[in-house]
Amino acid sequence: MDALIDLFANTQAALYEDVMQPIAFAVGLGNRLEDVFDGTGWLLVGLLQIAVMLLVIGPLQRWRPVEAVTNKRAVYTDVIYTLIHRLGLFRIVLFLSIEPVLDTLMGALRVQGVGTFHLEDLWPGVTDGPFTSFVIYLVVFDFVNYWLHRAQHQWHWWWALHAVHHSQRQMTQWTDNRNHLLDDLIGAVIWVCIAQLIGIAPTQFVAVVAITQLFENLQHANLRVTFGKWGERLWVSPRFHRLHHAIGLGHESKLKPVVSAAGEATRVGAALGGHNFGVLLPWWDVMFGTANFDMRFEPTGIRDQVEQGVDYGEGFWSQQRLGIKRLMQALGFSSAR
């Protein structure tokens, strides 16, 4: 493990010195070299993730696919999303726009006496090892992800953006990053704020994000695989997550019937909600009653997309534009369909 860590650090340093630092000076970012160095680490992680996707998850998809891919254009669009995120283009926007604001805010809080503590320090002697503290942070951020994911499915304005992700009818390993950019921005800001507040080390934060993303690629894969009766309850499988994307199941909850004074039941149908929100661990779904462990592989998409022909966009820009349009409608700024 130490050898792998050293290899990564040396590769990051070489890539920074030979490629990224000269580019930074050329574009006028000489005053942001620390950020550029951090960004080099994210770029290297992204390249490693793409390598695993191509060399491991890709062959698995071809070995045991759930369905034949008939709309390759939709998959190519997902590849664009993946490259934007994993090659650092999205993170560059964070570095240049959002993170300076967050750094200023956190600095002001520290001046007021609100300091960052380290979560692992709550259990001295138990969490001294880097592996133990990493596991704690991984579980904590997965818990955060569960509730963020539920919010994306419960709040109409947020679902208007998150629907971009669920509109993919041909799920593959590339689908994980198919999100509205504003949706991703909201999630990234929340993650960075929590990381600052609980005191996770930057290297551990990178590792938590990298592990989470790579397993999300596996979960979205066009892969007919389950982890068995007990394994499905320990770690999110491609089958478990595919049910979350299933039409009318993963993003909808049945309305509870309301009995009138005359004894008639009303409020039939479905509302925002769904099942299987866990990102890495299905424990949260079990704990909070949102788990569905049915051993089946369902078609994916959104009900109104399939039954009513609602357009969620074919290409990157149309998906982004329609997402903003749905957001405006959800916020009451537009009544146009």
N, C-alpha and C positions, 0 to 999 in steps of 0.2 A: 504493500500500500504506500509506504514512504517513497519507494522508487517511482510509482505512478504519479504521486504528488509532485515529486521533483521533476519528472519528465514534463508534466503539464506546465509547471512554473517556468522551466527553461524554455519551453516552446513559446509560451506567452511572451517572455522577455525578448526572445529573438524576433517574433512577429512584430512586437511593438517597436523595437529599435530599428529594424530593417524596413518596415512597411508603414506602420501606423504613425509613428512619430514624424517622419518626413511629410506625410500627408497633412498631419495636424498643423505643422508650421506653414505649409503651403496654403492652407485655407484660413489661416489667421486664428488658430486655436492654441497658440503657444502658451496661453495662460490657463489652459484647461488640460494640461498633460496628465494630471492624475486621473481625470475622468476618461481620457483617451486610453490610458493603461487599463483601467477597469473595463472599458468597452472592448479592448483587445481580448480580455478574458472571456467576456460574453460571446464574442465572435468565435473564439476557439471552441467554446462549449457548443455553440450552434453547429459548427462544422462537424464536430464529433457526433452530435445527435443525428444530423443528416446522414452521416456514414452508417450509423447503426440502423437507421430507417431503411437505407438502400440495401445493406448487406444482411440484415437479420429479419426485420419485420416484413420487408417486401417479399422475400422468398416464402415466408410463412403464409402471406396472403395468397400467393400463387399455389401453395400446397393445399390449403383447405379454405377456399373462398366461400363466403355465405351466398353470394350471388355473382352472376356475370356482370362486369362493368360495361354498360351499354351507352353511357354518356361520358365519354372521356373528356369532353370540353369542361364539364363541371369539376372533374378531378384536376384538370390543368389549372383552373381558377384557384383551387385549394392549394396547389403547389406554390402559386404566387403569394398567397397569404403566409405560407410556411417560410418562404425565402425572406419575406419582409421582416418576419419576427426573428428567425434563427440566424440571419446574417447581420442583425443589429440595426436595421433601418428604423424600426419602431423604437428601439432603445435610444437611438441618437436623438429622436424627438424628445424623449423623456429627459435626456442629459441637458439639452439646450433650452427646454421650456419649463418642465414641471419640477425637476429635482432642485434647481436653484431656489424656487419658491418654497419647497418643502424644507430645504436646508435652512433658509432664513426663518421659517416658522419654528423649526425645532430649536434653533439657536435662541430665539426669543423665549421659548418655553424654559430652556435651561437657565437663562438669565433670571427668570421668575422663580427659579428653584425647583422646576419640574424636570428632574434629571432622568436619564435613561438607566434602567437597571438591567441586570442580566438574569434571564429567567432561570437558567440552570443553577444560579446561586441560591435558589430557594431550597435546594437539597444538597448542602455541602457534604462532601465525602462520597455522595452517591453519584453525582453527575460531573465528577472532575474530568473524566475521560472525554476526549473529543467525539468518540463514536456515540457515547451515551447522550451527550448534549445534542448531537446532531439528530438522533432519533426523537428526542423530546421536541425539538423545533419542527421536525417533519410532521409529527402528530399534531402539534399546535396549528401549524399552517394548513394542514388538511382539514382540521375542525373549522377554521376560518373559511376555507374554500367551500365546505358543505353549506354554510349559512349564506355565503355570497351567492352560491348557485341557486339556493332556494329563493333568495330575493330576486334573482333574475327571472324566476318563473312565477313569482307572486305579484310583483309590482308591474302594473301594465306598461308604464313608461320604459322600464328596464327590459321587459319582454319584447317590446317593440324593436330594441336593438339586438337582443340575444337571439331573436328569431332567425337572424342571418345564419347562425350556427346550425340551427335545427332544420333549415330549409334544404339541406343537402340530402338528396334522394339516393346518392351513390357514396355511402360512407367508406372511406379508406384511411390509411395511416396519416394522410395529409389533412384530414378534416379538422383535427384538433385546433389549428390556428385560424380556421374559417370563422372569424368574428368581426362584428362591426368595430372599427378602430376606436370609436368613442366608448364602446363597451369594454374593450381592452384597457383603455386609458383609465377608466374608473377603477377597474380591478387592480391595475398596477399601482395607482396612487394609494389605495387601501393597503396593499401589501407592503409598500415602502414605509408607510406610516407605522404599521404594526411592527415591522422589522426594526425601526428606530426605537419604538417604545419598549420592546422586550429585549433589546440589546443583542440580537444575533450578530455574530461576527460576519464580515462581508464574504469571506470564503465559504462559510457554512450557508449563507443565504444563497450564494450562487449554486451550491450543491443541492440545496432543497428545491430551488426552481428547476434545475437541470433534471433531477430525478423525477420530479412531478411531471414535467413536460414529456419526457421520454416514455413514461408509462401511459400518459394520455394518448400518445401516438399509438401505442399498442392497443389501448382500449377502443379506439376509433377504427382500428383496422378491419378490413373486410375479411374477417377470420372466424371460421366456425370452430371456436375453442371455448370450453368451460374449464373451470378449475376444480370441478367435483363438488360434492355436497358441502364439505367443510372448507375447502379452499375458497369457494365462492363467498364465504362469510368472513374470510380473513383478508382478502385482497380483491379489488375490483377487476373483473375479467372483461374481455371483449363482449361476451354474452350479456353480462350484467349491465354494461353501459349501453349496449345496443338497444336494450329494452327502454332505456331512458330516451332514446331517439325514436322509439316506435310511434307510428302514427296513432294519435288519439290515446296513447297510454303514458308515455314518458313525460309529456308536457301538459297533461290534463288530469284533473281530479273530478270525480263525480260530486255533484252538488247533493248535500244532504236534504232529504225530503222534509218539507215543512207542512204539518198537518193543520188544516184550517178548523174553525169551529164546527163546520159541517162534516168534518171527518175526511176531507179530500186532501190528498197529498199534492203539493206544488213544488216548484223549483227542481224540476227534473232537468237533466242535461249535464253539462260539464263546465268547469271553470279552470282558470289558470292554476297550476300546481304540478302534480305528477309524481314520479317515483325515481329512485336510484340517483340521488344527487351527489353521492360520495365520489370524490375524485380519485383517491387512492384506497381509502378504507371504507368498506360497506358498514362498519360499526355504527356510524352516525345514522344511517338509514334505518338500521335495526333499532337503535336506541330511540329514535324520534318517529317511528312508525311509517317510514316512506319506502321501505325495502320491498322489492318484488323479485323473488328468486325463481320465477317460472323458467323452466328449461326449454326455451324456444327462441328462435331467431326471427324477428318480425321486420317487415319493410319499414324504412325510415322516411321521415318527412313531417309535415304539419298538416293537420286535417283540412283546413280551409284551402291549403295549397293543392291538395289532391281532389277534394270534393267540389270546391267552388272555383278552382283555377286562379286563386289569388297569386299575383306575381311577386316573388321575392327577389327577382333579378337573376340574370344568367352570368354576367361577368362581374369583375371586382367593383368597377365604378357604379354600375347599376345597383348592386347590392348595398353599397354605401349610401347612395342617394335615396333609395327606397327606405332604408333604415331610418334616415333622418326624417323622411316624410311621415313614417309611422310614429316616430317619436313626437313630432309636432301634433299629430292627431291625438295621441294619448294624453298630451299635455293640454289639449283643448284649443290649440292655435289654428287648427284647420279641420274642416268638416268634409273635405274632398276625400273620396276613396282612393 
